[in-house]
Each structure stands twice: as C-alpha cells, then as structure tokens.
C-alpha cells in the first residue's frame, strides 16, 4: 500500500516466497491514497486480506489506523507491516529490524547522519539509537528536532546538505527513486551509506558510494531483509531467503 508502487519488487519477492514454502498465497501492489489505505484496513479486519505492507507516504497514517501496535513501532510512530489477528489490525515496523540487521556491515566507529524526518527516519533512529552519536537533517529545518523530541532520542540537527565528517549516512527519504541525487558534500565525507529507496538501477547515492569504496547497503537489500521479517510475521515460518533473493533480480 503506497504511492507510488509501480516500481515495487515486493510482489515478485513474495510470490517466490509463497511458492518455495508451498503456501497458496497472493501478494499484489496497490497504489492508494488515504481513503484507499483506510479501506485496506477494513478489508483486513473483515478477512479479505491477511496482511499488508505500507510504504511511503502512508507509514505514519497506518500507525494511527492500527488497533494495536508492537512496542518499537509504537515508539517510532510508524508502521510498515500490518498483520490480522482475529478482527484486529496489528502494526509492526520491519524497517527497525531490517535496519539493525543490515547495519552489521557498517563500521563500528563514527557518527550517524539520518536524512529525512518522516516515518522511515523515525524507524532508523529507534533502530540505531545505541550505535553511535546521531545527527539528523531534513529539507525542513526544525523537523529533525521535533522528531527527536517525540522519540525521546538525542539527535543533533544539522542543516540539509551540511556533512557530518566520517558519518554513516542513512537516506530515509525517497531521493534516488527517480534518479535524484543527495547533496554532494554529505557523501563526499561519509564512511558508509544505507540507502532506503531503490529503483531499476542503483540510485545515484549508491553509485557514488561504491565509487568511493565505502560500505553500502542498498534499498533492495533492505527490502529483502524487511520482507523476510514480514513473511515470518504473516506465516509463522522462517523466510525462504534464497528464493526471495533470486526474485529480487526478476521482478
């Protein structure tokens, strides 16, 4: 559930997962506005859906529509995975779990700079609050401080485009989906990149980071990791990650 969703690899990933696990299941992408999202919640409560994912720009609204939310998603105020339990819609943030899992490839030392101040940024901050000194930058200065206050996490706010030297950068904005670039100085002084958006080709940020030979987690790797957690939540089974990974390249 999101807007846009035409680029989504999730249907291919979950079709492969269901087939590998021997589950008779269907996963489709729906481009929805706020009303469409509300309808999806009603469809779930009445058994027409067993669960769904939520992507930009609806993660905060999905949070408000859930009947119950697991504790870390509650703290982040952001939901990207919804599970039906009886007639209740229960919200989770596999963003948080996926960021933690993918962070293992990043350097241990150094600060962390989160770009954005929305639901994905909130999930990233919750995931990484004990991994180093946190900074945040959004295109609307003040939004980062507001997010920090809401989360109860110490985040130093910097202006958009201002680098934090040797920071591991988390791009939790949509920038890159349509070949948009991140501010040049931010990546020029970075020590790693976790890039949440993805497209048919590597985003400009991922390409730039790879040119600099710094550790990179791209949006597809993050998506696959999120999908593994979502599959477990919906089915109670371990995710068939090999089949899912192969499907990432075959949308």
C-alpha positions, 0 to 999 in steps of 0.5 A: 500500500503506497504511492507510488508502487509501480516500481515495487519488487515486493510482489515478485519477492513474495510470490517466490516466497509463497511458492518455495514454502508451498503456501497458496498465497497472493501478494499484489501492489496497490497504489492508494491514497488515504481513503484507499489505505483506510479501506485496506484496513477494513478489508483486513479486519473483515478477512479479505486480506491477511496482511499488508505492507505500507510504504511511503507516504502512508507509514505514519497514517497506518500507525494511527489506523492500527488497533494495536501496535508492537512496542518499537513501532509504537515508539517510532510512530510508524508502521510498515507491516500490518498483520490480522489477528482475529478482527484486529489490525496489528502494526509492526515496523520491519524497517527497525529490524531490517535496519539493525540487521543490515547495519552489521556491515557498517563500521563500528566507529563514527557518527550517524547522519539520518536524512529525512524526518518522516516515518522511515527516519523515525524507524532508523533512529529507534533502530540505531539509537545505541550505535553511535552519536546521531545527527539528523537533517531534513529539507525542513529545518526544525523537523529533525528536532521535533522528531527527536523530541517525540522519540525521546532520542538525542539527535543533533540537527544539522542543516540539509546538505551540511556533512557530518565528517566520517558519518554513516549516512542513512537516506530515509527519504525517497531521493534516488527513486527517480534518479535524484541525487543527495547533496554532494558534500554529505557523501563526499565525507561519509564512511558508509551509506544505507540507502532506503529507496531503490529503483531499476538501477542503483540510485545515484547515492549508491553509485557514488558510494561504491565509487568511493569504496565505502560500505553500502547497503542498498534499498533492495537489500533492505527490502529483502531483509524487511520482507523476510521479517514480514513473511515470518510475521504473516506465516509463522515460518522462517523466510525462504531467503534464497528464493526471495533473493533470486526474485529480487533480480526478476521482478 
